[in-house]
Structures are given as C-alpha cells and as structure tokens.
Amino acid sequence: MIAELLEILPVLASDQTVRVIVVTGTGRFFVAGADITVMRELTEETQRAMRPWVDVQRILESAPKPVVAKINGHALGGGAELTLACDFRIMAQSATIGFPEIGLGLFPGAGGSQRLPRLIGAHRAKVLMIEGKRLSAEHALDIGLVDTVVADADLDAHCADLARELATKPTATIGMIKRIVDEGMSLPLDQALDLEFEAVLDLIKTDDAAEGLQSFLDKRSPTFTGR
C-alpha cells in the first residue's frame, strides 16, 4: 500500500486539475496501522523498509492543495499518524482514533511523536502516547485532534460537500498558506515575515489573485482555477 500511495500521490499533488485530495479507508478501518508480524522483526532493515510511511505523509502535508482525512473507521497507530498530515480531519461518530504503540513497547515513530504535539500541545500529546488509549470521536474533537464529527450515515455527504466547497477556493493560495505556515513555524519571527513577503510576491502573480480582486470590484462571485 505504501508503494502504491508513493506512486499515485505525487501525481495527484502536482495535477492542477485535482483541486482537493480526500483520503479514506474501507470497512471498519480508516487505517489499522502497521503489520505487527512485520514489525516484530526488530532490525534496522525492517524499520527502514517501513519508514516510507513518513514520505506518504509528507506528500500529503506539502501538497499545494487541501487534503481531507475522511475518517470512516478506526484510525490507530500509523492510521492516526496519517490523519495528522491532512489539513482537515472529519471523523465518523462510531470511529475511534489513538496511538496504542506503548502497549507494544513502542512509540508513534512514523511522524506521530512530532506532529501530535504540534497539533494539540506537548503535554497532552505525551499523555496520549503514554496512555495509549483509543479515543472516541467526541473526545478527539474536544481536544482538537479532529475538526468535525458527523453521524456515520452523513459522513460521505459531508465530506463530498466539503470537498466541493474547497475545490471552489483558490487552491494555489491554499498551497501557499500551508507552506508558509509550516516553514515559518521553525524560523525566528523576522525570517518568517520575510518568508511571508516572498510568498506574497509569488501570490500576486497568480491568476486567482487577479480574479479574486476583480470579482470583488465587479460585485460577482469569483471563479478560481487554482492557478
């Protein structure tokens, strides 16, 4: 699955006709996590072979367009880590999410230990990883781990509506927002502000910026193309 995702995701990320990426699973699981029978081979070679799961997440995280995690079922371990790389996390009411690696003597080592504290704060992230509990959708929403919880029967329609709404937005601008926020967080403020201004200079060259401003003056709805 990792190999297939590494093949298709760069295509989706670079294709300007693809305005939104929605990631979801089938059946009871969003993603159940790594194959324990493989993980039990505690060798460096095994860990390196599984490490490309981080590359999958980085493609989603850096995609110059919105990425939605449609959490249709249980998102555990590597599945929960995958959701952290998405821009929107929409969760079915019956689903659960968690980082149960501690029960195996492990920790979330495929991005989770770094993205989770950036999302919900260091202390709360450490508690979740140390306790290793599954969280209900409502609990995940309360702590900011997911953005929205909807009834199972409404998940497909809700995510389809969200995707359509996002697709009408200036996706090139969304890509810039993602990039400058992610890159700027690790920089001193003065450098981050320089990064922001460089992005502004790139932004004003886009068709969408021209369309957005002109449509306002024309008193009409904008038609963005993502370019």
N, C-alpha and C positions, 0 to 999 in steps of 0.2 A: 504494500500500500504506500509506503514511504516513497519508493521508487516511482510509482505512478503519479503521486502528487508532485514530486520534483520535476516530472516531465510536463504535466499539464498546467500547474500553477503559474510558472513564468510566462506561458502563452497567454493565460487569462489576464495576468497582471499587466502585460505590455500591449494587449489588444485594446485599442481605443474604442472599439465598438462595444466592448464589455464594460458597462458602467458600474456594476456592482457585483461582488462575489459573495455568494451565500454558501456557508459550509454547514453540512448537517450529516446525520447518520441515518441508519435504518433500524427498525425494530425497537428493542428495549434500550439500545445504547446510542449515545452520540459518538463517543469513542471510549472503549472499555480500558484502554491503556496497553502497555506492552505485554508481549507474550512471556509469561513467567518461566515457561520451560526453556526459553532462550536466555532470559536474564539470569537464570541460575548458574550459567557458565560464567563464573566471576573472573573473567580475563579482560585484559585491556583491549584485546582484539574484538571481543563481543561488544564492549562499551563503545568502541569507535565505530563499529558497524551500525549501532543503533543511534549514534549521535546525529545523523542527518535529520532526525525528527526536529531538531533545533533549526535546521535550514528551512524546513517546511514552514515553521512558524515565522521565520524572518522574512520569507517571501510574502506571507500574508500581512505581516506587520508593516512592511515597507511598500506594499502595493500602492500605486498612486491613484487609489480609488477606495471607496468604502467597502469594508469586509464585515459581513454579518455572521455571527455564530448562531445558528438555529438549533438550540439545544433540545432536541426532541426526546432524549432519554438520558440515562445515566452518563455523566462525564467524570471519569475517575482517572487519577494519575495523569498519564500523558494526554488523556482527553481533556482534563481540566486545564492542563498547561496549554493545549491548543486554543482553548477559548480565550486565554489571556492575550493572545496575539491578534485577536479580532477587535474591530472598532466598536461593534455593538454585540451585546450578548443577550439574546432573547431566549427565555427558558420556559419549557412546558411545566405546568404546575406539578405533575407527578414525578418529574425528573429529580435526580439528586446530583450533587457535584462535590468533589472532595479530593484530598491529597492523602491517600491511605498508605503511602510508601513506608511510613515509620513502622507499620506492622510487619514489614519485610526486612527491617533493619536498614532501610534506605531513606533517602530524602528526594524531593522533586528535583532531579538533576538534569532535566531537559527543559530548562528555562523557567520552571516554576519558582525556584528559590530566589530568582532575580526579578521576575515580572510581578509576582504576587505582592511583595512589599511595596513596589512602586504604585500598585493599584489601590491597596487597602491600608497601607501603613506597615512599618516594620514589625511592631509589636503584635498586631493582630495576625499578620502573616505567619510569624513564628509560632503563635498559639495554634493556628490551623494545621501547620505542618507537624508540630509536636504531638498534637492530639490525634490527628489522622482521621477525624470523624467525617462521615458523609453529612452534607448539609442539605436540608430541604430547599426547595426553590424560594420559599418565603424568607428563610434565614439568609440565603445567598443574596437576596435582594436587600435585606435590611443592612447588611454590611458593605454593600456596594460592589459585591463580586459579580453580579449580573445587573443589567439595566432594567429589564422588564420581565414580568412573569405573566403568562397568559394560560387560560384553560387549554388542556391538551387539544380539544376539538377545534380551537381557534388558532392554533399555532401556525398552520400553513397559511391561512388567510392573512394573519397579522404580519408575518414575515414577507409575504408577497406584496402587501400594501407598503410596507416599509421599504422594500427594495425598489418598488416603482417610484416612491417619493424621493429616495436618494438618487435614483437614476436621472431625475429631472434637475438635479442640482449641478453646479459647475464642478465636475469631478476633478478637473485639473487643480482647482483651488483646494479641494479636499485633500488631494495628494500632497500639496504644499503644506497645508496645516499639519498633517501627520508628520511630515519630515522635519519641519522647523521645531515642532514641539519635542519630538524625540531627540533630535540633535541638540537643541538648546538646553534641555534639562541638565546635561552634563557639563555645560560651559559656564564660566563666570558671566554675570549679567551683561557686562559691556560687550563681550564677544557674542553673546546670544542676541543682543539687539542688532549687532552688525549682521549676523546671520539672517535675522528677520528682514532687515532692509534689503539685503541681496535678493531675498525671496520676493519682496515687493517689486523690485526692478524686473524680475522674471515674470511676475504676475501681470504687470501692466502690458506685457507683450502678448497675452493670451486673447483669443477671440472671445472667451467667456467674459472677461473683464469689460471689454468693449461693449458686448451685448448687454451685460447687466446694467451698466451706466446708461446706455442709450435707451433701453427699455424703460428705465425709470423716468427719463425725460419725456419719452413718448407716452407715458402712462399706460403701459401694456405689460403683460406678463412676459418675462424673459424666456428665450428658447436657448438653453445651454447645450453645447455639443461635447464638452469635455476637452476642448482644445484651446 
